[in-house]
C-alpha cells in the first residue's frame, strides 16, 4: 500500500533510535516528520532525547496546536516540562531521563530522577519530577516509596498547579496499592477541601462517593 513505506521507514528509524545515540537518527526522523503525526512526534522526541530541547519545544507546540491531534496531550506534557525547567541546565538530564524511560531502562531513569529531585530546590520543576519519581517507583513495585514524593508535593507546595494531582494520586496509591481506604479517603477529602474547583475535583469526588457507598472491611 502507498502509505506503508513511511510507516516502515519510521519503524526502522525508531529501532535505530532505541539503539542510540539519539543524535545519529535525527536526520532520518526529520525527513519523516512531514509524513504524519507519528513522524512529527517521534522527531520531536528524538530532539528532546538528544538534548535539543528548544528545537523539540517548537515541534511539540505545533503538535499541541491541533486540538484533535493524537499526540496533543503528550505534547502538552512535554511543553510544560520544558517550560518549567529552571535551571535550564537540567534540560539535557530531563531529555536523558525521557530517553531511558522510552527505551525501558527504568532503573537508569529512576536513578537520574532521584538525583535531580535531591538536587533541585522545591518549585515547579521539582514538583513535576517528584510526580515522575512516584510513577517510576510505583512501576518498580515500590508503592510505599511512590507515596512519599506525592505527599511531599502536596504538603510542601500546596499552591503548585500539580498539588491537586499529587493529592489524588496519593489517595489512589493508598487505596489500590497500600490497602488503606481510610487514609485514601482522607487524601481525597483534603484534595476537595483545598481545591474544590480543580480540574480533577469531579473524579476525586466520585472516588469519595464510592468509598462512602462501599466501605471496605
N, C-alpha and C positions, 0 to 999 in steps of 0.2 A: 504494500500500500504506500501511497505517496507520502503519508506522514510518518512512516516507520523509520526512515533514515535519521531524521533529527533525534528521535527517541533513542535509537540505538547508539548514536554518537554521544548523546548525553549520558547514557548508561555507562559507556566505555570511559568517558571523561570522569564520571563520579568514581569509578573503580580506581582510576589513577589518582584522583583527589584523596581517596581513602589511604592509598599507599604513601602519598606525600612526596615532597613538601607541597603545601598548597600553591605557592607561587609558580611552580612548574606547570600547573594546569590552567592558570589564568587565561592565557591566550586562547585556548580551546573553548573554555567556558564563555569568554567574551564573544566569540563567534557564534555561540549557541544561544546567547541571551535574547536575541530577537525572534527565536523560533517559538516562543510561548512563555507563559508564566513560570513554568518549571525551570526553563533555561535561565530566565531572568533571576529567579530566586536563588538558584544554585550558584550563579555568577556572583551575586551579592554576598552570599555566604562564604564563598571562596575568598573574596576580597577581605572580608572580616577575619576569616581564619588566618590569612596571610599578613595581617597587621595593617591593612589599608582601610582603616575604619571610616575615614572621611569619604572615600570613594564608595565604600559599601553603603554609607548612610544615604547618599544621593539615590542609589538604586532601591534601597528599602523604601524611601519616600515615594518613589514612582509606583512601587507595588502597593503601598498603603493608600495611594490616591484613588485606586479602583475599588469602589465600595462593594463590588461583588467578586473581587479577585480571590482566588483560592488561598493566596498567601498573605492576605491583608492583615489578619490577626498576628501572624508570626512576624511580619514586617514591622508592625507597630511595637511589638515587644522589643525587637532589636533597636528600633529608633529610641525608645525610652532608655534602654540600656546605654546606648552610645551617648545620648544627651545627658544622662545622669553621671557619666564617667568623669568625676573630678577626684583626684588629679588626672589629667589626660594621659599621663604616663602609664596608667593602668590599662589602657585600651589594648595594647598587644597581649597582655596577660588574659584579658577578657576574651579576646579572639582565640587564644590558645585553649582556654577552658571550653569554649564552644566547640572547637575542633576536636578536642579529646572526647567530649560528650558525644558528638556526632559519630565519631569512629568507634564508640563503645569502650573507650579507655576510661572507664568510670573511676577507677582508683586514682589515676593521674589527675583527672578533672577535680575530684574531691580534694586531693592534696593541695592543688593550686587555689581552689576556692577557700579552703581552711586558712591558708597563708594570707590571702587578701583580707579575709574577714578579721583576722587578728591584727593586721597592719593598719587598716583604714579607720579614720575617725567615724563616729556614728552620724550618718547623714543619709541622703537618698541612695547613693551607690552602695553603701554598707547595708542598708535595708534590703535592697534588691539582691545582693549577694547572700545575705543571710537566708532569704527565702529559697534561693538556689541551693545553698548548703543544706537546708532542711530537706528539699526534694531529693538531693543526691544521697543523703544519709538514709532517707526512707527507702529508696530504691535498693540500697545495700542491706536492708533488713534491720537497721538501727532506728527503731521507732522512737525510743526514748531520746536518743541523740538528735533526732529530727525535730523533736518538740522544743528543745532548748532555744535554738535561734528564733523560732516563731514567737516565743514568749518574750525574748529579748527585744525584738522589734516592737511588739505590741505594747510592752511596758515602758521601754525607754524612748520610743519615738511615736507617741500616741497621735501626733498631728501629721505624720507622714502619710502620703496617699496609699501606701501599702499596709498601713496598720490594720484597717478592717479585714483585709485578706489574710494577714498573719493571724489575727484572732480567729477567723473562721477555720483556717487550716489547722490551728491548734485544737479546736473543737473536733474537727474531723479525725485527727490522729488519735485523740483521746477516746473517741467513740469507736472507730473502726479498727485501730491497731493496738491500743492500750487497754481496751475494755473497761473504760471508766466513764459511764454515761453521765454520772452526776457532775464530774469535772468538765465533761464536754458541754453539758447544758450551761454550766456556769460561764464558760468561754463564749458560747453563742449569745447568752443573755447580756454579757458585758459588751459584746460587739453591738448588739441592738441598742443598748442604753447609751453608748458613746457615739454611735454612728447610725442613727435611725434612718437617715436618707442616703446611706452609702449605696453604691451600685449593687453590692451583694446582699443588701439587707433583706430583700424578699426571699432569697434562698436560705439565709440564716434563720429567718422567721419560720419558714417551713420545717427546718430541722428541729427547732424548738417545739413546734406543734406536734411533730412526730414523736418526740421524746415524751411529751405530756400525755399523748394518747396511748403510747405503747411503752410504758416503763419496763426496763429490763429487770430481771430478778437480781 
